[in-house]
Amino acid sequence: MRARIASTDPMRYKHTQVGYVTGGLTLAALPLLYYAFMVEDGELGLLAYTMLGGFGVLAVLFSSLTVTVTDQELVFYFGPGFWTRRFALNDIVSAEVVRNSALHGWGIRYTRHGWLYNVSGLRAVQLNIRGEGQIRIGTDEPEALKQALDEVTAR
């Protein structure tokens, strides 16, 4: 489901970060899987087709991360609307620009800092959310996201 913003709730910030590295690596793995699972007679087995399809789906679902800030909420989702999360701005206690460890990886991960949502890079905005704890949203423009959050939560 794609995130929908009500027309009465003006958008203050929207940015989509494309995960070129994650998407590229996932797509590059497809021919390797193809040849690795080819049976002796040159045909692919059911397992190979399943894995190829699975990697293709992952490449699309985690191809990008879109973050939107309106006057009322923070919304973010992967790819074409996969794994949409919404948080009311009045539940955001704090926002801080942080740098993730390379060991945290990409995708959706649980780390010692809470949930991490990331498609590329090491930079993120860490949010302390009332009732949720901490989460990190990976972005290639963390200062702009933090500034947008600061501006709408200061009202």
PyRosetta script that sets phi, psi and omega in degrees:
from pyrosetta import init, pose_from_sequence

init()
pose = pose_from_sequence("MRARIASTDPMRYKHTQVGYVTGGLTLAALPLLYYAFMVEDGELGLLAYTMLGGFGVLAVLFSSLTVTVTDQELVFYFGPGFWTRRFALNDIVSAEVVRNSALHGWGIRYTRHGWLYNVSGLRAVQLNIRGEGQIRIGTDEPEALKQALDEVTAR")
pose.set_psi(1, 129.1)
pose.set_omega(1, 179.6)
pose.set_phi(2, -79.4)
pose.set_psi(2, 140.6)
pose.set_omega(2, 179.6)
pose.set_phi(3, -64.4)
pose.set_psi(3, 132.7)
pose.set_omega(3, 178.4)
pose.set_phi(4, -115.7)
pose.set_psi(4, 134.9)
pose.set_omega(4, 178.3)
pose.set_phi(5, -111.4)
pose.set_psi(5, 128.3)
pose.set_omega(5, 178.7)
pose.set_phi(6, -63.1)
pose.set_psi(6, 141.8)
pose.set_omega(6, -177.6)
pose.set_phi(7, -65.7)
pose.set_psi(7, -19.5)
pose.set_omega(7, 178.2)
pose.set_phi(8, -82.5)
pose.set_psi(8, -5.2)
pose.set_omega(8, -178.6)
pose.set_phi(9, -112.7)
pose.set_psi(9, 90.2)
pose.set_omega(9, -173.3)
pose.set_phi(10, -60.7)
pose.set_psi(10, 141.2)
pose.set_omega(10, 179.7)
pose.set_phi(11, -77.9)
pose.set_psi(11, 129.2)
pose.set_omega(11, 179.6)
pose.set_phi(12, -101.7)
pose.set_psi(12, -23.2)
pose.set_omega(12, -176.8)
pose.set_phi(13, -158.3)
pose.set_psi(13, 137.3)
pose.set_omega(13, 171.7)
pose.set_phi(14, -150.8)
pose.set_psi(14, 131.3)
pose.set_omega(14, 179.8)
pose.set_phi(15, -149.8)
pose.set_psi(15, 136.5)
pose.set_omega(15, 175.2)
pose.set_phi(16, -115.8)
pose.set_psi(16, 121.9)
pose.set_omega(16, 175.4)
pose.set_phi(17, -100.3)
pose.set_psi(17, 124.3)
pose.set_omega(17, 178.3)
pose.set_phi(18, -89.2)
pose.set_psi(18, 133.0)
pose.set_omega(18, 179.1)
pose.set_phi(19, -89.7)
pose.set_psi(19, 74.6)
pose.set_omega(19, -177.7)
pose.set_phi(20, -60.5)
pose.set_psi(20, -41.1)
pose.set_omega(20, -177.9)
pose.set_phi(21, -68.2)
pose.set_psi(21, -50.5)
pose.set_omega(21, -178.5)
pose.set_phi(22, -65.0)
pose.set_psi(22, -43.4)
pose.set_omega(22, 178.3)
pose.set_phi(23, -64.9)
pose.set_psi(23, -42.7)
pose.set_omega(23, 179.3)
pose.set_phi(24, -64.0)
pose.set_psi(24, -43.5)
pose.set_omega(24, 178.7)
pose.set_phi(25, -65.6)
pose.set_psi(25, -39.7)
pose.set_omega(25, 179.0)
pose.set_phi(26, -65.0)
pose.set_psi(26, -45.3)
pose.set_omega(26, 179.0)
pose.set_phi(27, -67.6)
pose.set_psi(27, -35.0)
pose.set_omega(27, 177.9)
pose.set_phi(28, -66.0)
pose.set_psi(28, -26.9)
pose.set_omega(28, 179.4)
pose.set_phi(29, -72.7)
pose.set_psi(29, -21.1)
pose.set_omega(29, -176.8)
pose.set_phi(30, -59.7)
pose.set_psi(30, -50.6)
pose.set_omega(30, 178.5)
pose.set_phi(31, -65.4)
pose.set_psi(31, -32.4)
pose.set_omega(31, 177.5)
pose.set_phi(32, -64.6)
pose.set_psi(32, -43.6)
pose.set_omega(32, 176.3)
pose.set_phi(33, -63.5)
pose.set_psi(33, -39.2)
pose.set_omega(33, -179.9)
pose.set_phi(34, -56.5)
pose.set_psi(34, -51.2)
pose.set_omega(34, -178.1)
pose.set_phi(35, -74.2)
pose.set_psi(35, -32.5)
pose.set_omega(35, -179.5)
pose.set_phi(36, -66.7)
pose.set_psi(36, -32.7)
pose.set_omega(36, -175.9)
pose.set_phi(37, -103.3)
pose.set_psi(37, 6.7)
pose.set_omega(37, 178.9)
pose.set_phi(38, -69.3)
pose.set_psi(38, 128.6)
pose.set_omega(38, 178.8)
pose.set_phi(39, -76.8)
pose.set_psi(39, 170.1)
pose.set_omega(39, -171.9)
pose.set_phi(40, -55.8)
pose.set_psi(40, -33.8)
pose.set_omega(40, -177.7)
pose.set_phi(41, -84.9)
pose.set_psi(41, 9.3)
pose.set_omega(41, 175.9)
pose.set_phi(42, 87.2)
pose.set_psi(42, 10.1)
pose.set_omega(42, 178.8)
pose.set_phi(43, -107.9)
pose.set_psi(43, 155.3)
pose.set_omega(43, 177.6)
pose.set_phi(44, -90.3)
pose.set_psi(44, 142.9)
pose.set_omega(44, 175.6)
pose.set_phi(45, -86.9)
pose.set_psi(45, 173.6)
pose.set_omega(45, -179.6)
pose.set_phi(46, -60.5)
pose.set_psi(46, -39.2)
pose.set_omega(46, 179.1)
pose.set_phi(47, -60.5)
pose.set_psi(47, -41.8)
pose.set_omega(47, -179.3)
pose.set_phi(48, -64.6)
pose.set_psi(48, -44.2)
pose.set_omega(48, 178.3)
pose.set_phi(49, -62.3)
pose.set_psi(49, -39.6)
pose.set_omega(49, 178.8)
pose.set_phi(50, -63.4)
pose.set_psi(50, -45.2)
pose.set_omega(50, -179.8)
pose.set_phi(51, -67.2)
pose.set_psi(51, -41.9)
pose.set_omega(51, 178.0)
pose.set_phi(52, -60.7)
pose.set_psi(52, -45.2)
pose.set_omega(52, 178.0)
pose.set_phi(53, -63.1)
pose.set_psi(53, -42.2)
pose.set_omega(53, 179.3)
pose.set_phi(54, -62.1)
pose.set_psi(54, -43.6)
pose.set_omega(54, 178.5)
pose.set_phi(55, -66.3)
pose.set_psi(55, -37.7)
pose.set_omega(55, 177.5)
pose.set_phi(56, -63.0)
pose.set_psi(56, -43.2)
pose.set_omega(56, 178.2)
pose.set_phi(57, -63.4)
pose.set_psi(57, -44.4)
pose.set_omega(57, 178.4)
pose.set_phi(58, -60.7)
pose.set_psi(58, -39.6)
pose.set_omega(58, 179.6)
pose.set_phi(59, -60.4)
pose.set_psi(59, -39.8)
pose.set_omega(59, 179.6)
pose.set_phi(60, -74.0)
pose.set_psi(60, -47.1)
pose.set_omega(60, -175.4)
pose.set_phi(61, -63.3)
pose.set_psi(61, -37.4)
pose.set_omega(61, -177.2)
pose.set_phi(62, -107.3)
pose.set_psi(62, 29.0)
pose.set_omega(62, -178.1)
pose.set_phi(63, -76.5)
pose.set_psi(63, -23.0)
pose.set_omega(63, -178.1)
pose.set_phi(64, -156.7)
pose.set_psi(64, 165.0)
pose.set_omega(64, 175.6)
pose.set_phi(65, -133.5)
pose.set_psi(65, 118.5)
pose.set_omega(65, 180.0)
pose.set_phi(66, -105.4)
pose.set_psi(66, 131.2)
pose.set_omega(66, 179.2)
pose.set_phi(67, -122.0)
pose.set_psi(67, 131.3)
pose.set_omega(67, 179.5)
pose.set_phi(68, -128.7)
pose.set_psi(68, 137.2)
pose.set_omega(68, 174.3)
pose.set_phi(69, -121.9)
pose.set_psi(69, 126.0)
pose.set_omega(69, 174.5)
pose.set_phi(70, -113.8)
pose.set_psi(70, -172.1)
pose.set_omega(70, 177.0)
pose.set_phi(71, -70.1)
pose.set_psi(71, -17.1)
pose.set_omega(71, -174.3)
pose.set_phi(72, -114.9)
pose.set_psi(72, -29.0)
pose.set_omega(72, -171.5)
pose.set_phi(73, -151.5)
pose.set_psi(73, 162.9)
pose.set_omega(73, 171.4)
pose.set_phi(74, -108.0)
pose.set_psi(74, 129.0)
pose.set_omega(74, 179.6)
pose.set_phi(75, -128.7)
pose.set_psi(75, 136.3)
pose.set_omega(75, 172.1)
pose.set_phi(76, -144.4)
pose.set_psi(76, 151.3)
pose.set_omega(76, -178.8)
pose.set_phi(77, -156.3)
pose.set_psi(77, 155.6)
pose.set_omega(77, 177.6)
pose.set_phi(78, -91.3)
pose.set_psi(78, 148.6)
pose.set_omega(78, 171.8)
pose.set_phi(79, 46.3)
pose.set_psi(79, -127.6)
pose.set_omega(79, -175.5)
pose.set_phi(80, -83.7)
pose.set_psi(80, 21.6)
pose.set_omega(80, 179.1)
pose.set_phi(81, 115.9)
pose.set_psi(81, 15.8)
pose.set_omega(81, -179.1)
pose.set_phi(82, -77.1)
pose.set_psi(82, 136.3)
pose.set_omega(82, 174.9)
pose.set_phi(83, 60.0)
pose.set_psi(83, 56.0)
pose.set_omega(83, 179.4)
pose.set_phi(84, -73.8)
pose.set_psi(84, 132.2)
pose.set_omega(84, 175.2)
pose.set_phi(85, -122.8)
pose.set_psi(85, 141.0)
pose.set_omega(85, 179.4)
pose.set_phi(86, -130.6)
pose.set_psi(86, 136.5)
pose.set_omega(86, 176.0)
pose.set_phi(87, -135.5)
pose.set_psi(87, 130.3)
pose.set_omega(87, 174.5)
pose.set_phi(88, -65.7)
pose.set_psi(88, 138.3)
pose.set_omega(88, -178.1)
pose.set_phi(89, -62.2)
pose.set_psi(89, -31.4)
pose.set_omega(89, 179.9)
pose.set_phi(90, -73.0)
pose.set_psi(90, -7.0)
pose.set_omega(90, 173.5)
pose.set_phi(91, -92.3)
pose.set_psi(91, -9.5)
pose.set_omega(91, 179.6)
pose.set_phi(92, -84.6)
pose.set_psi(92, 111.5)
pose.set_omega(92, -177.0)
pose.set_phi(93, -80.8)
pose.set_psi(93, -40.2)
pose.set_omega(93, -179.1)
pose.set_phi(94, -155.2)
pose.set_psi(94, 157.7)
pose.set_omega(94, 176.5)
pose.set_phi(95, -137.0)
pose.set_psi(95, 135.0)
pose.set_omega(95, -176.5)
pose.set_phi(96, -143.4)
pose.set_psi(96, 135.1)
pose.set_omega(96, 175.5)
pose.set_phi(97, -75.6)
pose.set_psi(97, 129.3)
pose.set_omega(97, -177.5)
pose.set_phi(98, -135.5)
pose.set_psi(98, 168.3)
pose.set_omega(98, 175.0)
pose.set_phi(99, -119.8)
pose.set_psi(99, 126.5)
pose.set_omega(99, 179.2)
pose.set_phi(100, -83.5)
pose.set_psi(100, 156.4)
pose.set_omega(100, 171.1)
pose.set_phi(101, -73.9)
pose.set_psi(101, 146.1)
pose.set_omega(101, 175.7)
pose.set_phi(102, -61.3)
pose.set_psi(102, -23.7)
pose.set_omega(102, 179.4)
pose.set_phi(103, -69.7)
pose.set_psi(103, -17.8)
pose.set_omega(103, 179.2)
pose.set_phi(104, -70.1)
pose.set_psi(104, -24.9)
pose.set_omega(104, 176.6)
pose.set_phi(105, 71.0)
pose.set_psi(105, -161.4)
pose.set_omega(105, -177.3)
pose.set_phi(106, -125.1)
pose.set_psi(106, 163.0)
pose.set_omega(106, -178.2)
pose.set_phi(107, 102.1)
pose.set_psi(107, -144.7)
pose.set_omega(107, 178.4)
pose.set_phi(108, -111.0)
pose.set_psi(108, 119.2)
pose.set_omega(108, -176.0)
pose.set_phi(109, -136.4)
pose.set_psi(109, 150.1)
pose.set_omega(109, 170.3)
pose.set_phi(110, -101.6)
pose.set_psi(110, 123.5)
pose.set_omega(110, -179.1)
pose.set_phi(111, -120.7)
pose.set_psi(111, 179.1)
pose.set_omega(111, 177.8)
pose.set_phi(112, -67.6)
pose.set_psi(112, -11.2)
pose.set_omega(112, 177.7)
pose.set_phi(113, -98.7)
pose.set_psi(113, 7.5)
pose.set_omega(113, -176.4)
pose.set_phi(114, 102.2)
pose.set_psi(114, -163.5)
pose.set_omega(114, -178.4)
pose.set_phi(115, -73.2)
pose.set_psi(115, 138.7)
pose.set_omega(115, 177.1)
pose.set_phi(116, -118.0)
pose.set_psi(116, 130.3)
pose.set_omega(116, 176.0)
pose.set_phi(117, -119.6)
pose.set_psi(117, 115.5)
pose.set_omega(117, -168.8)
pose.set_phi(118, -154.9)
pose.set_psi(118, 140.2)
pose.set_omega(118, 174.8)
pose.set_phi(119, -114.5)
pose.set_psi(119, -17.8)
pose.set_omega(119, -177.4)
pose.set_phi(120, -169.9)
pose.set_psi(120, 152.4)
pose.set_omega(120, 174.2)
pose.set_phi(121, 76.8)
pose.set_psi(121, 179.9)
pose.set_omega(121, -176.0)
pose.set_phi(122, -113.1)
pose.set_psi(122, -8.7)
pose.set_omega(122, -175.8)
pose.set_phi(123, -87.9)
pose.set_psi(123, 148.1)
pose.set_omega(123, -177.3)
pose.set_phi(124, -157.9)
pose.set_psi(124, 169.9)
pose.set_omega(124, 169.8)
pose.set_phi(125, -114.0)
pose.set_psi(125, 123.4)
pose.set_omega(125, 178.1)
pose.set_phi(126, -93.6)
pose.set_psi(126, 126.4)
pose.set_omega(126, -179.6)
pose.set_phi(127, -113.6)
pose.set_psi(127, 137.8)
pose.set_omega(127, 170.5)
pose.set_phi(128, -102.7)
pose.set_psi(128, 113.9)
pose.set_omega(128, -173.2)
pose.set_phi(129, -114.4)
pose.set_psi(129, 126.5)
pose.set_omega(129, 179.4)
pose.set_phi(130, -56.2)
pose.set_psi(130, 125.4)
pose.set_omega(130, 178.8)
pose.set_phi(131, 84.7)
pose.set_psi(131, -9.9)
pose.set_omega(131, -178.2)
pose.set_phi(132, -119.2)
pose.set_psi(132, -25.6)
pose.set_omega(132, -173.4)
pose.set_phi(133, 88.1)
pose.set_psi(133, -148.9)
pose.set_omega(133, -177.1)
pose.set_phi(134, -96.7)
pose.set_psi(134, 143.6)
pose.set_omega(134, 169.2)
pose.set_phi(135, -137.2)
pose.set_psi(135, 159.3)
pose.set_omega(135, 174.8)
pose.set_phi(136, -125.5)
pose.set_psi(136, 133.8)
pose.set_omega(136, 176.9)
pose.set_phi(137, -113.1)
pose.set_psi(137, 113.2)
pose.set_omega(137, 178.8)
pose.set_phi(138, -69.7)
pose.set_psi(138, 139.9)
pose.set_omega(138, 179.5)
pose.set_phi(139, -159.2)
pose.set_psi(139, 152.5)
pose.set_omega(139, 175.7)
pose.set_phi(140, -89.9)
pose.set_psi(140, 2.7)
pose.set_omega(140, 173.8)
pose.set_phi(141, -139.3)
pose.set_psi(141, 66.2)
pose.set_omega(141, -176.2)
pose.set_phi(142, -64.8)
pose.set_psi(142, -34.0)
pose.set_omega(142, -179.5)
pose.set_phi(143, -64.4)
pose.set_psi(143, -40.1)
pose.set_omega(143, 179.8)
pose.set_phi(144, -67.5)
pose.set_psi(144, -40.2)
pose.set_omega(144, 177.6)
pose.set_phi(145, -64.8)
pose.set_psi(145, -45.3)
pose.set_omega(145, 179.2)
pose.set_phi(146, -62.2)
pose.set_psi(146, -42.3)
pose.set_omega(146, 179.3)
pose.set_phi(147, -61.4)
pose.set_psi(147, -42.8)
pose.set_omega(147, 178.8)
pose.set_phi(148, -62.6)
pose.set_psi(148, -42.2)
pose.set_omega(148, 178.2)
pose.set_phi(149, -65.3)
pose.set_psi(149, -43.2)
pose.set_omega(149, 179.0)
pose.set_phi(150, -61.0)
pose.set_psi(150, -41.3)
pose.set_omega(150, -178.0)
pose.set_phi(151, -65.4)
pose.set_psi(151, -42.9)
pose.set_omega(151, -176.7)
pose.set_phi(152, -81.7)
pose.set_psi(152, -24.8)
pose.set_omega(152, 178.9)
pose.set_phi(153, -85.6)
pose.set_psi(153, -13.7)
pose.set_omega(153, 179.8)
pose.set_phi(154, -78.5)
pose.set_psi(154, -10.5)
pose.set_omega(154, -177.0)
pose.set_phi(155, -74.7)
pose.dump_pdb("model.pdb")
